[in-house]
Amino acid sequence: MQMKATPEAEVPYRVGGWLPSDQAFLERWLEAIIRETQAEQKALHPCIAGLQHLVESDAGIFMLFNQMFEQVPRKPPYNKDPTGKPQVRDFPHMLQLLNAVMTRAPEFDRSGLVGCPINTIIDWSMGTAAGFAAFLNERVNEQIKKVLNEWARFLSSSDSTYVLSEDPHRGWFGADAQIAMPNFDRDFMCDPGQLHHGFKSWDDFFTREFRPGVRPIARPGDDAIIVNACESAPYRIARHVKEHDRFWIKSQPYSMAHILANDSLAPMFAGGTIYQAFLSPLSYHRWHSPVSGTVIKAYVKDGTYYSEAASEGLDPAGPNESQAYITEVATRALIFIEADNKDIGLMCVLPVGMAEVSSCQITVYQGQHVMKGDQIGMFHFGGSTHCLIFRPEVHLEFDHHGQRPGLNTKNIHVNSRIATVMRS
């Protein structure tokens, strides 16, 4: 499926396409929401008021949330409002903007997709030294989770279907969207004859399923073939991954024990292999088992939502280009599967949430036997990245479908072959 409405040269997206790399588009979006909040000062939603109370009642957190805005440079390209100040001026201003997001769903826009509106609001401030510290704070992340859960309620309600319209430019079934997703009705389970194509909410639309046969399973009877767990683009392969490494530095090496949340099974993967791929916003967001086997353990590890890897200077693409870093710190699901193929043995599927899209739902249980290609879970309201993790004894030959893993790859279909296990 074509993932962008216009050629990449015309609309340069950040990795994954969750935010446009055209900073001017983000600035225009922010200008619009700022004008809206200035015109009508609404009372804070209880969850936003809870975030305000946490910050203002804790001296250390209060300091960080003030410094993160003070540390944004007062020079281009950061000072984009008419008075020469950063568009998001301070913590109270941030709260008002977050408040406005709570009752809006993402609209389609061919010139740029703001699939992560909260990420956009704190785009510069989260990259400062104070922002780096603040968004690693456990209490801050607990409160942000409450904010995201409330936004999720709205996105799961019928009120969110206003964006599932045939508006030619803003609707998800309008003319522009049909150009971006030309095979939507053929590929996905829906009813074009019904209102909103039969979808009951934004989340219902977002977690849509493929029609039977659209994504066939590669070699279903051959346990030596590993299939893609998500509709995703290859980002990185790392072999001989250390049990512990300095994952926060610029090169973002993987740290196996931290990725696997110091699980009791983690030592078995020290020195092993990690395959990572990222999802795109117009794509499919359910996860499928890459192998046939038995689920040994499956749970969600809560983590950060707006932490990005440290870099030299502020980088507007920092959140999306922290793909490897967030595997150690972000909210993620861990699904350990004992493969039927003894040359694979125990492996782990690790879907990782990013920013607003950190809702990981596991749909399998411990002890369940799954077949290659069976659904094992999904992202809600978006998706980020995922890893397949193998023990050092497993010898793999990967198939990137003619691509070199990196930031500019295209999706490989879910259930397509991505690796072959070589006999030990």
GUKEVEX-390859 format. One record per residue (C-alpha): residue number from 0; residue in one letter; x, y, z. Coordinates in steps of 0.5 Angstrom, whole numbers, padded with zeros to 4 digits. Example, Ala and Ser with C-alpha at 12.3 -4.5 7.8 and 13.67 -1.06 7.14 Angstrom:
> 0; A; 0025; -0009; 0016
> 1; S; 0027; -0002; 0014
//
This chain:
> 0; M; 0000; 0000; 0000
> 1; Q; 0003; 0007; -0002
> 2; M; 0004; 0010; 0005
> 3; K; 0005; 0018; 0003
> 4; A; 0000; 0022; -0001
> 5; T; 0005; 0025; -0005
> 6; P; 0012; 0024; -0007
> 7; E; 0018; 0024; -0001
> 8; A; 0021; 0030; -0005
> 9; E; 0015; 0034; -0004
> 10; V; 0013; 0032; 0003
> 11; P; 0019; 0030; 0007
> 12; Y; 0017; 0026; 0013
> 13; R; 0020; 0024; 0019
> 14; V; 0022; 0016; 0020
> 15; G; 0016; 0013; 0020
> 16; G; 0011; 0018; 0018
> 17; W; 0008; 0020; 0025
> 18; L; 0010; 0027; 0024
> 19; P; 0012; 0031; 0018
> 20; S; 0020; 0033; 0017
> 21; D; 0017; 0040; 0015
> 22; Q; 0018; 0044; 0021
> 23; A; 0014; 0049; 0018
> 24; F; 0008; 0045; 0018
> 25; L; 0008; 0043; 0025
> 26; E; 0009; 0051; 0026
> 27; R; 0002; 0052; 0022
> 28; W; -0001; 0047; 0026
> 29; L; 0001; 0049; 0033
> 30; E; -0001; 0057; 0031
> 31; A; -0008; 0054; 0029
> 32; I; -0009; 0050; 0036
> 33; I; -0006; 0056; 0040
> 34; R; -0011; 0061; 0037
> 35; E; -0016; 0056; 0039
> 36; T; -0014; 0056; 0046
> 37; Q; -0013; 0064; 0046
> 38; A; -0020; 0065; 0044
> 39; E; -0023; 0060; 0049
> 40; Q; -0020; 0059; 0055
> 41; K; -0023; 0052; 0058
> 42; A; -0023; 0049; 0065
> 43; L; -0017; 0044; 0065
> 44; H; -0019; 0037; 0064
> 45; P; -0019; 0033; 0071
> 46; C; -0013; 0029; 0068
> 47; I; -0009; 0035; 0066
> 48; A; -0011; 0039; 0072
> 49; G; -0007; 0032; 0076
> 50; L; -0001; 0034; 0072
> 51; Q; -0001; 0041; 0074
> 52; H; -0002; 0039; 0081
> 53; L; 0004; 0034; 0081
> 54; V; 0009; 0039; 0077
> 55; E; 0007; 0045; 0082
> 56; S; 0007; 0041; 0088
> 57; D; 0014; 0037; 0087
> 58; A; 0020; 0042; 0087
> 59; G; 0024; 0038; 0083
> 60; I; 0019; 0037; 0078
> 61; F; 0017; 0044; 0078
> 62; M; 0024; 0046; 0077
> 63; L; 0025; 0042; 0071
> 64; F; 0018; 0043; 0067
> 65; N; 0020; 0051; 0068
> 66; Q; 0027; 0050; 0066
> 67; M; 0025; 0046; 0060
> 68; F; 0022; 0052; 0056
> 69; E; 0027; 0057; 0059
> 70; Q; 0033; 0052; 0055
> 71; V; 0030; 0053; 0049
> 72; P; 0034; 0058; 0045
> 73; R; 0031; 0065; 0044
> 74; K; 0033; 0065; 0036
> 75; P; 0031; 0061; 0030
> 76; P; 0029; 0056; 0028
> 77; Y; 0026; 0056; 0036
> 78; N; 0023; 0063; 0036
> 79; K; 0017; 0062; 0031
> 80; D; 0011; 0066; 0034
> 81; P; 0010; 0074; 0032
> 82; T; 0014; 0076; 0039
> 83; G; 0020; 0072; 0038
> 84; K; 0019; 0067; 0043
> 85; P; 0018; 0060; 0042
> 86; Q; 0011; 0058; 0040
> 87; V; 0010; 0054; 0047
> 88; R; 0012; 0059; 0052
> 89; D; 0012; 0056; 0058
> 90; F; 0008; 0050; 0063
> 91; P; 0002; 0053; 0064
> 92; H; 0001; 0055; 0056
> 93; M; 0003; 0047; 0055
> 94; L; -0003; 0045; 0059
> 95; Q; -0008; 0049; 0055
> 96; L; -0005; 0046; 0049
> 97; L; -0006; 0039; 0052
> 98; N; -0013; 0041; 0054
> 99; A; -0015; 0042; 0047
> 100; V; -0012; 0036; 0044
> 101; M; -0017; 0032; 0049
> 102; T; -0023; 0032; 0045
> 103; R; -0020; 0032; 0038
> 104; A; -0018; 0026; 0033
> 105; P; -0013; 0026; 0028
> 106; E; -0015; 0029; 0021
> 107; F; -0012; 0027; 0015
> 108; D; -0008; 0032; 0011
> 109; R; -0004; 0030; 0005
> 110; S; 0001; 0036; 0007
> 111; G; 0003; 0033; 0013
> 112; L; 0000; 0028; 0019
> 113; V; 0000; 0030; 0026
> 114; G; -0001; 0023; 0029
> 115; C; 0002; 0025; 0035
> 116; P; 0000; 0032; 0037
> 117; I; 0002; 0032; 0044
> 118; N; 0009; 0030; 0041
> 119; T; 0009; 0036; 0037
> 120; I; 0007; 0041; 0043
> 121; I; 0013; 0039; 0047
> 122; D; 0017; 0038; 0041
> 123; W; 0023; 0043; 0043
> 124; S; 0022; 0043; 0050
> 125; M; 0023; 0035; 0051
> 126; G; 0030; 0035; 0047
> 127; T; 0033; 0040; 0053
> 128; A; 0037; 0037; 0058
> 129; A; 0031; 0039; 0063
> 130; G; 0026; 0036; 0059
> 131; F; 0031; 0029; 0058
> 132; A; 0031; 0029; 0066
> 133; A; 0023; 0031; 0067
> 134; F; 0021; 0025; 0062
> 135; L; 0025; 0020; 0065
> 136; N; 0021; 0021; 0072
> 137; E; 0017; 0016; 0074
> 138; R; 0012; 0020; 0077
> 139; V; 0011; 0024; 0071
> 140; N; 0010; 0018; 0067
> 141; E; 0005; 0016; 0071
> 142; Q; 0001; 0022; 0070
> 143; I; 0002; 0022; 0063
> 144; K; -0001; 0015; 0062
> 145; K; -0007; 0018; 0066
> 146; V; -0007; 0024; 0060
> 147; L; -0006; 0019; 0055
> 148; N; -0012; 0014; 0058
> 149; E; -0017; 0019; 0058
> 150; W; -0015; 0021; 0051
> 151; A; -0016; 0014; 0049
> 152; R; -0023; 0014; 0052
> 153; F; -0025; 0020; 0047
> 154; L; -0021; 0016; 0041
> 155; S; -0025; 0010; 0043
> 156; S; -0032; 0014; 0043
> 157; S; -0037; 0015; 0037
> 158; D; -0035; 0023; 0038
> 159; S; -0029; 0021; 0035
> 160; T; -0032; 0019; 0028
> 161; Y; -0032; 0026; 0026
> 162; V; -0026; 0025; 0022
> 163; L; -0028; 0019; 0019
> 164; S; -0032; 0023; 0014
> 165; E; -0031; 0025; 0006
> 166; D; -0029; 0032; 0007
> 167; P; -0024; 0032; 0001
> 168; H; -0018; 0034; 0004
> 169; R; -0019; 0033; 0012
> 170; G; -0023; 0027; 0012
> 171; W; -0020; 0020; 0012
> 172; F; -0025; 0017; 0006
> 173; G; -0024; 0024; 0002
> 174; A; -0021; 0025; -0004
> 175; D; -0014; 0026; -0002
> 176; A; -0014; 0020; 0003
> 177; Q; -0017; 0016; -0003
> 178; I; -0010; 0018; -0007
> 179; A; -0006; 0016; -0001
> 180; M; -0010; 0009; 0001
> 181; P; -0012; 0007; -0006
> 182; N; -0014; 0000; -0004
> 183; F; -0017; 0001; 0002
> 184; D; -0024; -0002; 0001
> 185; R; -0021; -0008; -0002
> 186; D; -0015; -0009; 0003
> 187; F; -0019; -0008; 0009
> 188; M; -0025; -0010; 0013
> 189; C; -0030; -0005; 0012
> 190; D; -0037; -0003; 0009
> 191; P; -0037; 0003; 0004
> 192; G; -0044; 0003; 0004
> 193; Q; -0045; 0005; 0011
> 194; L; -0044; 0011; 0015
> 195; H; -0036; 0012; 0017
> 196; H; -0035; 0005; 0013
> 197; G; -0038; 0002; 0019
> 198; F; -0033; 0004; 0024
> 199; K; -0035; 0006; 0030
> 200; S; -0030; 0010; 0033
> 201; W; -0023; 0013; 0031
> 202; D; -0020; 0007; 0035
> 203; D; -0024; 0002; 0031
> 204; F; -0022; 0005; 0024
> 205; F; -0014; 0005; 0027
> 206; T; -0014; -0002; 0029
> 207; R; -0018; -0005; 0022
> 208; E; -0016; -0012; 0020
> 209; F; -0014; -0014; 0013
> 210; R; -0019; -0018; 0009
> 211; P; -0018; -0025; 0009
> 212; G; -0012; -0027; 0004
> 213; V; -0010; -0020; 0003
> 214; R; -0003; -0022; 0007
> 215; P; -0002; -0029; 0006
> 216; I; 0003; -0033; 0011
> 217; A; 0010; -0034; 0008
> 218; R; 0011; -0042; 0008
> 219; P; 0006; -0044; 0013
> 220; G; 0008; -0051; 0014
> 221; D; 0016; -0049; 0014
> 222; D; 0018; -0047; 0021
> 223; A; 0025; -0045; 0018
> 224; I; 0021; -0039; 0015
> 225; I; 0020; -0033; 0020
> 226; V; 0015; -0028; 0018
> 227; N; 0014; -0021; 0019
> 228; A; 0011; -0019; 0026
> 229; C; 0008; -0013; 0024
> 230; E; 0007; -0009; 0017
> 231; S; 0013; -0005; 0018
> 232; A; 0020; -0002; 0015
> 233; P; 0027; -0005; 0017
> 234; Y; 0031; -0001; 0021
> 235; R; 0037; -0004; 0024
> 236; I; 0040; -0011; 0025
> 237; A; 0044; -0012; 0031
> 238; R; 0048; -0019; 0033
> 239; H; 0052; -0020; 0039
> 240; V; 0048; -0015; 0043
> 241; K; 0051; -0014; 0050
> 242; E; 0047; -0016; 0056
> 243; H; 0049; -0009; 0059
> 244; D; 0051; -0003; 0054
> 245; R; 0051; 0005; 0054
> 246; F; 0044; 0005; 0050
> 247; W; 0043; 0013; 0052
> 248; I; 0049; 0015; 0047
> 249; K; 0048; 0018; 0040
> 250; S; 0050; 0011; 0037
> 251; Q; 0044; 0008; 0041
> 252; P; 0047; 0001; 0042
> 253; Y; 0042; -0004; 0045
> 254; S; 0042; -0007; 0052
> 255; M; 0039; -0013; 0052
> 256; A; 0037; -0014; 0060
> 257; H; 0034; -0007; 0060
> 258; I; 0030; -0008; 0053
> 259; L; 0027; -0014; 0057
> 260; A; 0026; -0011; 0063
> 261; N; 0031; -0015; 0067
> 262; D; 0026; -0021; 0066
> 263; S; 0029; -0027; 0069
> 264; L; 0029; -0030; 0062
> 265; A; 0034; -0024; 0059
> 266; P; 0040; -0027; 0061
> 267; M; 0039; -0033; 0056
> 268; F; 0039; -0027; 0050
> 269; A; 0046; -0024; 0052
> 270; G; 0050; -0024; 0046
> 271; G; 0044; -0025; 0041
> 272; T; 0041; -0022; 0035
> 273; I; 0036; -0016; 0035
> 274; Y; 0032; -0015; 0029
> 275; Q; 0028; -0008; 0029
> 276; A; 0023; -0005; 0024
> 277; F; 0018; 0001; 0025
> 278; L; 0011; 0002; 0023
> 279; S; 0008; 0008; 0019
> 280; P; 0001; 0012; 0021
> 281; L; -0003; 0010; 0015
> 282; S; -0001; 0002; 0016
> 283; Y; -0004; -0004; 0019
> 284; H; -0003; -0004; 0027
> 285; R; -0004; -0011; 0029
> 286; W; 0002; -0016; 0031
> 287; H; 0002; -0023; 0029
> 288; S; 0007; -0029; 0031
> 289; P; 0013; -0029; 0027
> 290; V; 0014; -0037; 0029
> 291; S; 0009; -0043; 0031
> 292; G; 0010; -0044; 0038
> 293; T; 0008; -0044; 0045
> 294; V; 0007; -0037; 0049
> 295; I; 0012; -0038; 0055
> 296; K; 0010; -0031; 0058
> 297; A; 0007; -0024; 0056
> 298; Y; 0006; -0018; 0059
> 299; V; 0006; -0010; 0058
> 300; K; 0012; -0006; 0062
> 301; D; 0010; 0001; 0063
> 302; G; 0016; 0006; 0062
> 303; T; 0017; 0013; 0059
> 304; Y; 0013; 0016; 0053
> 305; Y; 0017; 0023; 0051
> 306; S; 0024; 0021; 0053
> 307; E; 0029; 0021; 0047
> 308; A; 0036; 0020; 0046
> 309; A; 0041; 0025; 0048
> 310; S; 0044; 0029; 0042
> 311; E; 0048; 0035; 0041
> 312; G; 0043; 0041; 0040
> 313; L; 0036; 0041; 0039
> 314; D; 0033; 0036; 0034
> 315; P; 0026; 0036; 0032
> 316; A; 0026; 0029; 0029
> 317; G; 0029; 0027; 0036
> 318; P; 0023; 0023; 0038
> 319; N; 0023; 0019; 0032
> 320; E; 0030; 0018; 0031
> 321; S; 0031; 0015; 0038
> 322; Q; 0028; 0008; 0035
> 323; A; 0033; 0004; 0038
> 324; Y; 0034; 0008; 0045
> 325; I; 0026; 0007; 0046
> 326; T; 0027; 0000; 0046
> 327; E; 0030; 0000; 0053
> 328; V; 0026; 0006; 0057
> 329; A; 0019; 0006; 0053
> 330; T; 0012; 0003; 0055
> 331; R; 0013; -0004; 0051
> 332; A; 0010; -0011; 0051
> 333; L; 0014; -0017; 0052
> 334; I; 0012; -0024; 0049
> 335; F; 0016; -0030; 0050
> 336; I; 0015; -0035; 0045
> 337; E; 0018; -0042; 0045
> 338; A; 0018; -0044; 0038
> 339; D; 0016; -0051; 0035
> 340; N; 0023; -0051; 0031
> 341; K; 0028; -0053; 0036
> 342; D; 0033; -0049; 0032
> 343; I; 0030; -0043; 0034
> 344; G; 0028; -0045; 0041
> 345; L; 0026; -0039; 0046
> 346; M; 0025; -0032; 0042
> 347; C; 0021; -0025; 0044
> 348; V; 0017; -0021; 0040
> 349; L; 0017; -0014; 0043
> 350; P; 0012; -0008; 0040
> 351; V; 0014; -0002; 0043
> 352; G; 0010; 0004; 0044
> 353; M; 0012; 0012; 0043
> 354; A; 0009; 0018; 0045
> 355; E; 0001; 0018; 0044
> 356; V; 0002; 0011; 0041
> 357; S; 0004; 0007; 0047
> 358; S; -0002; 0003; 0048
> 359; C; 0000; -0004; 0047
> 360; Q; -0005; -0009; 0048
> 361; I; -0003; -0017; 0048
> 362; T; -0009; -0022; 0046
> 363; V; -0005; -0028; 0047
> 364; Y; -0004; -0032; 0054
> 365; Q; 0001; -0036; 0058
> 366; G; 0001; -0043; 0055
> 367; Q; -0003; -0042; 0049
> 368; H; 0000; -0045; 0043
> 369; V; 0000; -0040; 0037
> 370; M; 0001; -0042; 0029
> 371; K; 0006; -0037; 0025
> 372; G; 0001; -0031; 0023
> 373; D; -0004; -0032; 0028
> 374; Q; -0005; -0025; 0032
> 375; I; -0002; -0024; 0038
> 376; G; -0004; -0016; 0040
> 377; M; -0004; -0009; 0037
> 378; F; -0003; -0002; 0038
> 379; H; -0008; 0003; 0039
> 380; F; -0009; 0010; 0037
> 381; G; -0002; 0009; 0033
> 382; G; 0004; 0005; 0033
> 383; S; 0012; 0006; 0034
> 384; T; 0017; 0000; 0033
> 385; H; 0018; -0007; 0034
> 386; C; 0024; -0012; 0035
> 387; L; 0024; -0019; 0034
> 388; I; 0030; -0022; 0039
> 389; F; 0033; -0029; 0039
> 390; R; 0038; -0032; 0043
> 391; P; 0046; -0033; 0041
> 392; E; 0045; -0040; 0039
> 393; V; 0040; -0038; 0033
> 394; H; 0043; -0037; 0026
> 395; L; 0039; -0033; 0022
> 396; E; 0039; -0031; 0014
> 397; F; 0035; -0024; 0014
> 398; D; 0031; -0022; 0008
> 399; H; 0030; -0015; 0007
> 400; H; 0026; -0015; 0000
> 401; G; 0032; -0011; -0003
> 402; Q; 0033; -0006; 0002
> 403; R; 0038; -0004; 0007
> 404; P; 0036; -0003; 0014
> 405; G; 0035; 0004; 0016
> 406; L; 0031; 0011; 0016
> 407; N; 0029; 0011; 0009
> 408; T; 0026; 0004; 0008
> 409; K; 0019; 0002; 0006
> 410; N; 0014; -0003; 0009
> 411; I; 0015; -0011; 0008
> 412; H; 0008; -0014; 0009
> 413; V; 0006; -0017; 0015
> 414; N; 0007; -0025; 0015
> 415; S; 0012; -0024; 0009
> 416; R; 0018; -0028; 0010
> 417; I; 0024; -0024; 0013
> 418; A; 0029; -0029; 0016
> 419; T; 0031; -0036; 0015
> 420; V; 0033; -0040; 0021
> 421; M; 0040; -0044; 0019
> 422; R; 0041; -0051; 0022
> 423; S; 0046; -0051; 0028
//
